[in-house]
Amino acid sequence: MTGTTKGQRRAGKVYSPKVPEEYIPALYHLGQERQEPMTQLVARAIAEFLDREQAPDDPKEAGHEGR
């Protein structure tokens, strides 16, 4: 692929960030303990993080009225 840039080779592909190497051993062992693939652990962790970070500031909007 001479004459092409990295961006041209990746055209049309979605960005997939790499999990930092220092987290791999802990994820691997946790996955082994839970008999769950590391990809599922990471996906769940990201989903929970996004749910927390995107939660509305008003408790009424989050369905916590009267608590």
GIRA-V24392 format. One record per pair of residues at least 6 apart in sequence whose ideal C-beta (glycine too) atoms are under 8 Angstrom apart, sorted by sequence separation. I is the first residue (numbers start at 1). J is the second residue. If there is no record, write none. Layout:
i=<I;I>
j=<J;J>
This chain:
i=<31;56;59;31;34;55;1;19;59;31;28;31;27;30;24;27;27;19>
j=<37;62;65;38;41;62;9;27;67;40;38;41;38;41;38;41;42;42>
